[in-house]
Amino acid sequence: MQHEWLIDVLADLKAFADASGMGASAAALDDASLVVLAEMTSLARASGQVGPTARDHDNQSGSVTYLLARRGHA
């Protein structure tokens, strides 16, 4: 996937936020990573790069609402 670098950047920002005592920012960056992963999955599925065998066991691995709801944010 061509957008994987976004996850690396968000992870670096989260690490900096954690080290700086910015817990809320770190949590928000963690949520942003989930959104990016969900969108990357959706884009890959739409382009045929990911088949049905790559789905999570809950069949909702590409749902941003589902991912955030599981974390108590939706």
PyMOL Python script that loads the backbone (N, CA, C, O; Angstrom):
from pymol import cmd

cmd.read_pdbstr("""\
ATOM      1  N   MET A   1       0.838  -1.183   0.000  1.00  0.00           N
ATOM      2  CA  MET A   1       0.000   0.000   0.000  1.00  0.00           C
ATOM      3  C   MET A   1       0.882   1.244   0.000  1.00  0.00           C
ATOM      4  O   MET A   1       1.887   1.317   0.707  1.00  0.00           O
ATOM      5  N   GLN A   2       0.489   2.190  -0.789  1.00  0.00           N
ATOM      6  CA  GLN A   2       1.331   3.365  -0.982  1.00  0.00           C
ATOM      7  C   GLN A   2       1.244   4.392   0.152  1.00  0.00           C
ATOM      8  O   GLN A   2       2.047   5.324   0.194  1.00  0.00           O
ATOM      9  N   HIS A   3       0.296   4.241   1.058  1.00  0.00           N
ATOM     10  CA  HIS A   3       0.118   5.237   2.114  1.00  0.00           C
ATOM     11  C   HIS A   3       0.651   4.773   3.474  1.00  0.00           C
ATOM     12  O   HIS A   3       0.362   5.402   4.492  1.00  0.00           O
ATOM     13  N   GLU A   4       1.409   3.702   3.503  1.00  0.00           N
ATOM     14  CA  GLU A   4       1.889   3.155   4.769  1.00  0.00           C
ATOM     15  C   GLU A   4       2.782   4.133   5.536  1.00  0.00           C
ATOM     16  O   GLU A   4       2.874   4.044   6.760  1.00  0.00           O
ATOM     17  N   TRP A   5       3.431   5.052   4.848  1.00  0.00           N
ATOM     18  CA  TRP A   5       4.295   6.022   5.514  1.00  0.00           C
ATOM     19  C   TRP A   5       3.501   6.878   6.497  1.00  0.00           C
ATOM     20  O   TRP A   5       4.062   7.384   7.469  1.00  0.00           O
ATOM     21  N   LEU A   6       2.206   7.044   6.255  1.00  0.00           N
ATOM     22  CA  LEU A   6       1.376   7.829   7.170  1.00  0.00           C
ATOM     23  C   LEU A   6       1.360   7.209   8.569  1.00  0.00           C
ATOM     24  O   LEU A   6       1.398   7.922   9.572  1.00  0.00           O
ATOM     25  N   ILE A   7       1.304   5.889   8.627  1.00  0.00           N
ATOM     26  CA  ILE A   7       1.296   5.198   9.917  1.00  0.00           C
ATOM     27  C   ILE A   7       2.607   5.460  10.654  1.00  0.00           C
ATOM     28  O   ILE A   7       2.603   5.678  11.865  1.00  0.00           O
ATOM     29  N   ASP A   8       3.723   5.441   9.937  1.00  0.00           N
ATOM     30  CA  ASP A   8       5.023   5.707  10.557  1.00  0.00           C
ATOM     31  C   ASP A   8       5.094   7.120  11.121  1.00  0.00           C
ATOM     32  O   ASP A   8       5.595   7.326  12.226  1.00  0.00           O
ATOM     33  N   VAL A   9       4.595   8.089  10.367  1.00  0.00           N
ATOM     34  CA  VAL A   9       4.616   9.486  10.826  1.00  0.00           C
ATOM     35  C   VAL A   9       3.738   9.643  12.061  1.00  0.00           C
ATOM     36  O   VAL A   9       4.139  10.280  13.034  1.00  0.00           O
ATOM     37  N   LEU A  10       2.540   9.062  12.022  1.00  0.00           N
ATOM     38  CA  LEU A  10       1.644   9.158  13.177  1.00  0.00           C
ATOM     39  C   LEU A  10       2.241   8.479  14.403  1.00  0.00           C
ATOM     40  O   LEU A  10       2.072   8.966  15.520  1.00  0.00           O
ATOM     41  N   ALA A  11       2.938   7.359  14.209  1.00  0.00           N
ATOM     42  CA  ALA A  11       3.585   6.667  15.323  1.00  0.00           C
ATOM     43  C   ALA A  11       4.690   7.530  15.930  1.00  0.00           C
ATOM     44  O   ALA A  11       4.841   7.574  17.151  1.00  0.00           O
ATOM     45  N   ASP A  12       5.458   8.211  15.089  1.00  0.00           N
ATOM     46  CA  ASP A  12       6.498   9.110  15.595  1.00  0.00           C
ATOM     47  C   ASP A  12       5.889  10.263  16.380  1.00  0.00           C
ATOM     48  O   ASP A  12       6.379  10.619  17.451  1.00  0.00           O
ATOM     49  N   LEU A  13       4.824  10.844  15.848  1.00  0.00           N
ATOM     50  CA  LEU A  13       4.155  11.945  16.549  1.00  0.00           C
ATOM     51  C   LEU A  13       3.567  11.476  17.879  1.00  0.00           C
ATOM     52  O   LEU A  13       3.638  12.187  18.881  1.00  0.00           O
ATOM     53  N   LYS A  14       2.991  10.281  17.881  1.00  0.00           N
ATOM     54  CA  LYS A  14       2.426   9.733  19.120  1.00  0.00           C
ATOM     55  C   LYS A  14       3.516   9.517  20.161  1.00  0.00           C
ATOM     56  O   LYS A  14       3.331   9.842  21.334  1.00  0.00           O
ATOM     57  N   ALA A  15       4.654   8.967  19.736  1.00  0.00           N
ATOM     58  CA  ALA A  15       5.763   8.743  20.660  1.00  0.00           C
ATOM     59  C   ALA A  15       6.244  10.059  21.258  1.00  0.00           C
ATOM     60  O   ALA A  15       6.530  10.129  22.454  1.00  0.00           O
ATOM     61  N   PHE A  16       6.335  11.101  20.436  1.00  0.00           N
ATOM     62  CA  PHE A  16       6.747  12.404  20.929  1.00  0.00           C
ATOM     63  C   PHE A  16       5.722  12.959  21.922  1.00  0.00           C
ATOM     64  O   PHE A  16       6.088  13.503  22.964  1.00  0.00           O
ATOM     65  N   ALA A  17       4.439  12.817  21.588  1.00  0.00           N
ATOM     66  CA  ALA A  17       3.383  13.304  22.479  1.00  0.00           C
ATOM     67  C   ALA A  17       3.429  12.567  23.816  1.00  0.00           C
ATOM     68  O   ALA A  17       3.306  13.189  24.871  1.00  0.00           O
ATOM     69  N   ASP A  18       3.604  11.248  23.777  1.00  0.00           N
ATOM     70  CA  ASP A  18       3.717  10.466  25.013  1.00  0.00           C
ATOM     71  C   ASP A  18       4.895  10.931  25.858  1.00  0.00           C
ATOM     72  O   ASP A  18       4.766  11.132  27.065  1.00  0.00           O
ATOM     73  N   ALA A  19       6.058  11.100  25.202  1.00  0.00           N
ATOM     74  CA  ALA A  19       7.275  11.503  25.912  1.00  0.00           C
ATOM     75  C   ALA A  19       7.167  12.914  26.479  1.00  0.00           C
ATOM     76  O   ALA A  19       7.864  13.257  27.433  1.00  0.00           O
ATOM     77  N   SER A  20       6.299  13.728  25.897  1.00  0.00           N
ATOM     78  CA  SER A  20       6.138  15.111  26.333  1.00  0.00           C
ATOM     79  C   SER A  20       4.994  15.283  27.320  1.00  0.00           C
ATOM     80  O   SER A  20       4.670  16.405  27.708  1.00  0.00           O
ATOM     81  N   GLY A  21       4.385  14.184  27.726  1.00  0.00           N
ATOM     82  CA  GLY A  21       3.292  14.260  28.689  1.00  0.00           C
ATOM     83  C   GLY A  21       1.989  14.757  28.092  1.00  0.00           C
ATOM     84  O   GLY A  21       1.134  15.277  28.809  1.00  0.00           O
ATOM     85  N   MET A  22       1.834  14.602  26.796  1.00  0.00           N
ATOM     86  CA  MET A  22       0.632  15.068  26.103  1.00  0.00           C
ATOM     87  C   MET A  22      -0.272  13.870  25.812  1.00  0.00           C
ATOM     88  O   MET A  22      -0.412  13.433  24.670  1.00  0.00           O
ATOM     89  N   GLY A  23      -0.880  13.353  26.883  1.00  0.00           N
ATOM     90  CA  GLY A  23      -1.669  12.131  26.789  1.00  0.00           C
ATOM     91  C   GLY A  23      -2.857  12.223  25.849  1.00  0.00           C
ATOM     92  O   GLY A  23      -3.125  11.289  25.093  1.00  0.00           O
ATOM     93  N   ALA A  24      -3.569  13.335  25.888  1.00  0.00           N
ATOM     94  CA  ALA A  24      -4.743  13.486  25.019  1.00  0.00           C
ATOM     95  C   ALA A  24      -4.329  13.524  23.550  1.00  0.00           C
ATOM     96  O   ALA A  24      -5.001  12.944  22.697  1.00  0.00           O
ATOM     97  N   SER A  25      -3.236  14.198  23.262  1.00  0.00           N
ATOM     98  CA  SER A  25      -2.746  14.243  21.884  1.00  0.00           C
ATOM     99  C   SER A  25      -2.295  12.863  21.433  1.00  0.00           C
ATOM    100  O   SER A  25      -2.547  12.466  20.296  1.00  0.00           O
ATOM    101  N   ALA A  26      -1.627  12.128  22.324  1.00  0.00           N
ATOM    102  CA  ALA A  26      -1.180  10.772  21.991  1.00  0.00           C
ATOM    103  C   ALA A  26      -2.378   9.877  21.686  1.00  0.00           C
ATOM    104  O   ALA A  26      -2.341   9.092  20.738  1.00  0.00           O
ATOM    105  N   ALA A  27      -3.439   9.991  22.481  1.00  0.00           N
ATOM    106  CA  ALA A  27      -4.643   9.192  22.250  1.00  0.00           C
ATOM    107  C   ALA A  27      -5.301   9.565  20.923  1.00  0.00           C
ATOM    108  O   ALA A  27      -5.769   8.694  20.191  1.00  0.00           O
ATOM    109  N   ALA A  28      -5.335  10.862  20.617  1.00  0.00           N
ATOM    110  CA  ALA A  28      -5.925  11.312  19.360  1.00  0.00           C
ATOM    111  C   ALA A  28      -5.113  10.809  18.162  1.00  0.00           C
ATOM    112  O   ALA A  28      -5.682  10.446  17.133  1.00  0.00           O
ATOM    113  N   LEU A  29      -3.804  10.790  18.299  1.00  0.00           N
ATOM    114  CA  LEU A  29      -2.956  10.275  17.222  1.00  0.00           C
ATOM    115  C   LEU A  29      -3.138   8.769  17.058  1.00  0.00           C
ATOM    116  O   LEU A  29      -3.065   8.248  15.946  1.00  0.00           O
ATOM    117  N   ASP A  30      -3.373   8.083  18.153  1.00  0.00           N
ATOM    118  CA  ASP A  30      -3.671   6.658  18.083  1.00  0.00           C
ATOM    119  C   ASP A  30      -4.979   6.433  17.321  1.00  0.00           C
ATOM    120  O   ASP A  30      -5.071   5.533  16.487  1.00  0.00           O
ATOM    121  N   ASP A  31      -5.986   7.258  17.613  1.00  0.00           N
ATOM    122  CA  ASP A  31      -7.256   7.183  16.879  1.00  0.00           C
ATOM    123  C   ASP A  31      -7.050   7.498  15.400  1.00  0.00           C
ATOM    124  O   ASP A  31      -7.635   6.844  14.536  1.00  0.00           O
ATOM    125  N   ALA A  32      -6.228   8.489  15.112  1.00  0.00           N
ATOM    126  CA  ALA A  32      -5.951   8.851  13.720  1.00  0.00           C
ATOM    127  C   ALA A  32      -5.308   7.678  12.982  1.00  0.00           C
ATOM    128  O   ALA A  32      -5.589   7.454  11.805  1.00  0.00           O
ATOM    129  N   SER A  33      -4.454   6.937  13.667  1.00  0.00           N
ATOM    130  CA  SER A  33      -3.829   5.764  13.045  1.00  0.00           C
ATOM    131  C   SER A  33      -4.877   4.721  12.670  1.00  0.00           C
ATOM    132  O   SER A  33      -4.785   4.089  11.618  1.00  0.00           O
ATOM    133  N   LEU A  34      -5.878   4.544  13.539  1.00  0.00           N
ATOM    134  CA  LEU A  34      -6.955   3.601  13.230  1.00  0.00           C
ATOM    135  C   LEU A  34      -7.741   4.042  12.001  1.00  0.00           C
ATOM    136  O   LEU A  34      -8.105   3.224  11.157  1.00  0.00           O
ATOM    137  N   VAL A  35      -7.999   5.345  11.910  1.00  0.00           N
ATOM    138  CA  VAL A  35      -8.731   5.868  10.754  1.00  0.00           C
ATOM    139  C   VAL A  35      -7.923   5.653   9.478  1.00  0.00           C
ATOM    140  O   VAL A  35      -8.469   5.224   8.462  1.00  0.00           O
ATOM    141  N   VAL A  36      -6.632   5.947   9.528  1.00  0.00           N
ATOM    142  CA  VAL A  36      -5.775   5.763   8.351  1.00  0.00           C
ATOM    143  C   VAL A  36      -5.745   4.284   7.947  1.00  0.00           C
ATOM    144  O   VAL A  36      -5.858   3.968   6.762  1.00  0.00           O
ATOM    145  N   LEU A  37      -5.594   3.383   8.915  1.00  0.00           N
ATOM    146  CA  LEU A  37      -5.583   1.956   8.591  1.00  0.00           C
ATOM    147  C   LEU A  37      -6.903   1.519   7.965  1.00  0.00           C
ATOM    148  O   LEU A  37      -6.908   0.745   7.008  1.00  0.00           O
ATOM    149  N   ALA A  38      -8.017   2.007   8.497  1.00  0.00           N
ATOM    150  CA  ALA A  38      -9.324   1.650   7.943  1.00  0.00           C
ATOM    151  C   ALA A  38      -9.468   2.168   6.519  1.00  0.00           C
ATOM    152  O   ALA A  38      -9.957   1.459   5.640  1.00  0.00           O
ATOM    153  N   GLU A  39      -9.044   3.399   6.295  1.00  0.00           N
ATOM    154  CA  GLU A  39      -9.147   3.952   4.941  1.00  0.00           C
ATOM    155  C   GLU A  39      -8.209   3.243   3.972  1.00  0.00           C
ATOM    156  O   GLU A  39      -8.569   3.012   2.818  1.00  0.00           O
ATOM    157  N   MET A  40      -7.022   2.902   4.427  1.00  0.00           N
ATOM    158  CA  MET A  40      -6.092   2.169   3.569  1.00  0.00           C
ATOM    159  C   MET A  40      -6.690   0.819   3.181  1.00  0.00           C
ATOM    160  O   MET A  40      -6.570   0.386   2.035  1.00  0.00           O
ATOM    161  N   THR A  41      -7.331   0.162   4.137  1.00  0.00           N
ATOM    162  CA  THR A  41      -7.971  -1.119   3.868  1.00  0.00           C
ATOM    163  C   THR A  41      -9.111  -0.952   2.871  1.00  0.00           C
ATOM    164  O   THR A  41      -9.255  -1.745   1.940  1.00  0.00           O
ATOM    165  N   SER A  42      -9.917   0.083   3.074  1.00  0.00           N
ATOM    166  CA  SER A  42     -11.036   0.342   2.156  1.00  0.00           C
ATOM    167  C   SER A  42     -10.536   0.628   0.740  1.00  0.00           C
ATOM    168  O   SER A  42     -11.093   0.115  -0.231  1.00  0.00           O
ATOM    169  N   LEU A  43      -9.500   1.436   0.623  1.00  0.00           N
ATOM    170  CA  LEU A  43      -8.941   1.743  -0.692  1.00  0.00           C
ATOM    171  C   LEU A  43      -8.376   0.491  -1.362  1.00  0.00           C
ATOM    172  O   LEU A  43      -8.556   0.280  -2.561  1.00  0.00           O
ATOM    173  N   ALA A  44      -7.694  -0.333  -0.573  1.00  0.00           N
ATOM    174  CA  ALA A  44      -7.117  -1.556  -1.126  1.00  0.00           C
ATOM    175  C   ALA A  44      -8.211  -2.512  -1.591  1.00  0.00           C
ATOM    176  O   ALA A  44      -8.084  -3.144  -2.640  1.00  0.00           O
ATOM    177  N   ARG A  45      -9.281  -2.616  -0.812  1.00  0.00           N
ATOM    178  CA  ARG A  45     -10.391  -3.484  -1.208  1.00  0.00           C
ATOM    179  C   ARG A  45     -11.059  -2.965  -2.472  1.00  0.00           C
ATOM    180  O   ARG A  45     -11.388  -3.740  -3.370  1.00  0.00           O
ATOM    181  N   ALA A  46     -11.260  -1.650  -2.542  1.00  0.00           N
ATOM    182  CA  ALA A  46     -11.912  -1.051  -3.702  1.00  0.00           C
ATOM    183  C   ALA A  46     -11.097  -1.264  -4.977  1.00  0.00           C
ATOM    184  O   ALA A  46     -11.659  -1.402  -6.063  1.00  0.00           O
ATOM    185  N   SER A  47      -9.790  -1.288  -4.841  1.00  0.00           N
ATOM    186  CA  SER A  47      -8.935  -1.468  -6.008  1.00  0.00           C
ATOM    187  C   SER A  47      -8.629  -2.937  -6.288  1.00  0.00           C
ATOM    188  O   SER A  47      -7.914  -3.258  -7.237  1.00  0.00           O
ATOM    189  N   GLY A  48      -9.173  -3.825  -5.459  1.00  0.00           N
ATOM    190  CA  GLY A  48      -8.958  -5.253  -5.663  1.00  0.00           C
ATOM    191  C   GLY A  48      -7.637  -5.773  -5.140  1.00  0.00           C
ATOM    192  O   GLY A  48      -7.273  -6.915  -5.421  1.00  0.00           O
ATOM    193  N   GLN A  49      -6.904  -4.961  -4.381  1.00  0.00           N
ATOM    194  CA  GLN A  49      -5.599  -5.383  -3.860  1.00  0.00           C
ATOM    195  C   GLN A  49      -5.733  -6.305  -2.660  1.00  0.00           C
ATOM    196  O   GLN A  49      -4.808  -7.054  -2.344  1.00  0.00           O
ATOM    197  N   VAL A  50      -6.885  -6.257  -1.985  1.00  0.00           N
ATOM    198  CA  VAL A  50      -7.114  -7.080  -0.800  1.00  0.00           C
ATOM    199  C   VAL A  50      -8.376  -7.889  -1.030  1.00  0.00           C
ATOM    200  O   VAL A  50      -9.430  -7.335  -1.339  1.00  0.00           O
ATOM    201  N   GLY A  51      -8.269  -9.179  -0.880  1.00  0.00           N
ATOM    202  CA  GLY A  51      -9.425 -10.049  -1.085  1.00  0.00           C
ATOM    203  C   GLY A  51     -10.175 -10.307   0.202  1.00  0.00           C
ATOM    204  O   GLY A  51      -9.786  -9.804   1.256  1.00  0.00           O
ATOM    205  N   PRO A  52     -11.229 -11.070   0.138  1.00  0.00           N
ATOM    206  CA  PRO A  52     -12.055 -11.342   1.306  1.00  0.00           C
ATOM    207  C   PRO A  52     -11.336 -12.113   2.395  1.00  0.00           C
ATOM    208  O   PRO A  52     -11.771 -12.076   3.546  1.00  0.00           O
ATOM    209  N   THR A  53     -10.249 -12.813   2.079  1.00  0.00           N
ATOM    210  CA  THR A  53      -9.533 -13.558   3.107  1.00  0.00           C
ATOM    211  C   THR A  53      -8.751 -12.645   4.041  1.00  0.00           C
ATOM    212  O   THR A  53      -8.294 -13.092   5.093  1.00  0.00           O
ATOM    213  N   ALA A  54      -8.589 -11.382   3.684  1.00  0.00           N
ATOM    214  CA  ALA A  54      -7.836 -10.451   4.535  1.00  0.00           C
ATOM    215  C   ALA A  54      -8.720  -9.793   5.581  1.00  0.00           C
ATOM    216  O   ALA A  54      -8.227  -9.005   6.389  1.00  0.00           O
ATOM    217  N   ARG A  55     -10.007 -10.094   5.588  1.00  0.00           N
ATOM    218  CA  ARG A  55     -10.910  -9.480   6.563  1.00  0.00           C
ATOM    219  C   ARG A  55     -10.607  -9.959   7.960  1.00  0.00           C
ATOM    220  O   ARG A  55     -10.130 -11.074   8.173  1.00  0.00           O
ATOM    221  N   ASP A  56     -10.899  -9.082   8.913  1.00  0.00           N
ATOM    222  CA  ASP A  56     -10.787  -9.436  10.316  1.00  0.00           C
ATOM    223  C   ASP A  56     -11.911 -10.408  10.657  1.00  0.00           C
ATOM    224  O   ASP A  56     -12.861 -10.537   9.885  1.00  0.00           O
ATOM    225  N   HIS A  57     -11.829 -11.083  11.774  1.00  0.00           N
ATOM    226  CA  HIS A  57     -12.843 -12.062  12.141  1.00  0.00           C
ATOM    227  C   HIS A  57     -14.224 -11.449  12.325  1.00  0.00           C
ATOM    228  O   HIS A  57     -15.227 -12.157  12.231  1.00  0.00           O
ATOM    229  N   ASP A  58     -14.297 -10.149  12.583  1.00  0.00           N
ATOM    230  CA  ASP A  58     -15.589  -9.493  12.800  1.00  0.00           C
ATOM    231  C   ASP A  58     -16.190  -8.934  11.512  1.00  0.00           C
ATOM    232  O   ASP A  58     -17.278  -8.359  11.533  1.00  0.00           O
ATOM    233  N   ASN A  59     -15.492  -9.098  10.405  1.00  0.00           N
ATOM    234  CA  ASN A  59     -15.950  -8.629   9.092  1.00  0.00           C
ATOM    235  C   ASN A  59     -16.162  -7.121   9.023  1.00  0.00           C
ATOM    236  O   ASN A  59     -16.857  -6.644   8.125  1.00  0.00           O
ATOM    237  N   GLN A  60     -15.584  -6.364   9.941  1.00  0.00           N
ATOM    238  CA  GLN A  60     -15.750  -4.924   9.934  1.00  0.00           C
ATOM    239  C   GLN A  60     -14.422  -4.197  10.079  1.00  0.00           C
ATOM    240  O   GLN A  60     -14.391  -3.070  10.573  1.00  0.00           O
ATOM    241  N   SER A  61     -13.334  -4.814   9.663  1.00  0.00           N
ATOM    242  CA  SER A  61     -12.017  -4.223   9.879  1.00  0.00           C
ATOM    243  C   SER A  61     -11.817  -2.914   9.122  1.00  0.00           C
ATOM    244  O   SER A  61     -10.914  -2.148   9.459  1.00  0.00           O
ATOM    245  N   GLY A  62     -12.640  -2.636   8.104  1.00  0.00           N
ATOM    246  CA  GLY A  62     -12.512  -1.398   7.359  1.00  0.00           C
ATOM    247  C   GLY A  62     -13.489  -0.321   7.793  1.00  0.00           C
ATOM    248  O   GLY A  62     -13.578   0.725   7.150  1.00  0.00           O
ATOM    249  N   SER A  63     -14.221  -0.556   8.867  1.00  0.00           N
ATOM    250  CA  SER A  63     -15.224   0.394   9.322  1.00  0.00           C
ATOM    251  C   SER A  63     -14.648   1.324  10.377  1.00  0.00           C
ATOM    252  O   SER A  63     -14.347   0.894  11.490  1.00  0.00           O
ATOM    253  N   VAL A  64     -14.496   2.591  10.033  1.00  0.00           N
ATOM    254  CA  VAL A  64     -13.954   3.573  10.974  1.00  0.00           C
ATOM    255  C   VAL A  64     -14.869   3.699  12.180  1.00  0.00           C
ATOM    256  O   VAL A  64     -14.393   3.744  13.315  1.00  0.00           O
ATOM    257  N   THR A  65     -16.174   3.755  11.953  1.00  0.00           N
ATOM    258  CA  THR A  65     -17.131   3.880  13.054  1.00  0.00           C
ATOM    259  C   THR A  65     -16.997   2.710  14.004  1.00  0.00           C
ATOM    260  O   THR A  65     -17.003   2.888  15.222  1.00  0.00           O
ATOM    261  N   TYR A  66     -16.875   1.501  13.448  1.00  0.00           N
ATOM    262  CA  TYR A  66     -16.737   0.313  14.276  1.00  0.00           C
ATOM    263  C   TYR A  66     -15.449   0.362  15.096  1.00  0.00           C
ATOM    264  O   TYR A  66     -15.461   0.060  16.289  1.00  0.00           O
ATOM    265  N   LEU A  67     -14.344   0.741  14.464  1.00  0.00           N
ATOM    266  CA  LEU A  67     -13.067   0.800  15.176  1.00  0.00           C
ATOM    267  C   LEU A  67     -13.111   1.799  16.321  1.00  0.00           C
ATOM    268  O   LEU A  67     -12.641   1.505  17.419  1.00  0.00           O
ATOM    269  N   LEU A  68     -13.674   2.984  16.073  1.00  0.00           N
ATOM    270  CA  LEU A  68     -13.736   3.996  17.130  1.00  0.00           C
ATOM    271  C   LEU A  68     -14.760   3.635  18.198  1.00  0.00           C
ATOM    272  O   LEU A  68     -14.554   3.935  19.374  1.00  0.00           O
ATOM    273  N   ALA A  69     -15.863   2.995  17.806  1.00  0.00           N
ATOM    274  CA  ALA A  69     -16.869   2.584  18.786  1.00  0.00           C
ATOM    275  C   ALA A  69     -16.275   1.592  19.772  1.00  0.00           C
ATOM    276  O   ALA A  69     -16.576   1.640  20.965  1.00  0.00           O
ATOM    277  N   ARG A  70     -15.438   0.699  19.281  1.00  0.00           N
ATOM    278  CA  ARG A  70     -14.795  -0.279  20.166  1.00  0.00           C
ATOM    279  C   ARG A  70     -13.883   0.415  21.164  1.00  0.00           C
ATOM    280  O   ARG A  70     -13.614  -0.126  22.236  1.00  0.00           O
ATOM    281  N   ARG A  71     -13.411   1.592  20.828  1.00  0.00           N
ATOM    282  CA  ARG A  71     -12.551   2.356  21.736  1.00  0.00           C
ATOM    283  C   ARG A  71     -13.337   3.342  22.569  1.00  0.00           C
ATOM    284  O   ARG A  71     -12.756   4.060  23.383  1.00  0.00           O
ATOM    285  N   GLY A  72     -14.680   3.396  22.382  1.00  0.00           N
ATOM    286  CA  GLY A  72     -15.527   4.276  23.161  1.00  0.00           C
ATOM    287  C   GLY A  72     -15.591   5.701  22.642  1.00  0.00           C
ATOM    288  O   GLY A  72     -15.913   6.611  23.406  1.00  0.00           O
ATOM    289  N   HIS A  73     -15.292   5.928  21.355  1.00  0.00           N
ATOM    290  CA  HIS A  73     -15.270   7.278  20.793  1.00  0.00           C
ATOM    291  C   HIS A  73     -16.405   7.557  19.837  1.00  0.00           C
ATOM    292  O   HIS A  73     -16.520   8.687  19.363  1.00  0.00           O
ATOM    293  N   ALA A  74     -17.235   6.607  19.531  1.00  0.00           N
ATOM    294  CA  ALA A  74     -18.302   6.855  18.553  1.00  0.00           C
ATOM    295  C   ALA A  74     -19.651   6.703  19.186  1.00  0.00           C
ATOM    296  O   ALA A  74     -20.669   6.874  18.517  1.00  0.00           O
TER     297      ALA A  74
END
""", "prot")
cmd.dss("prot")
cmd.show_as("cartoon", "prot")
cmd.util.cbc("prot")
cmd.orient("prot")
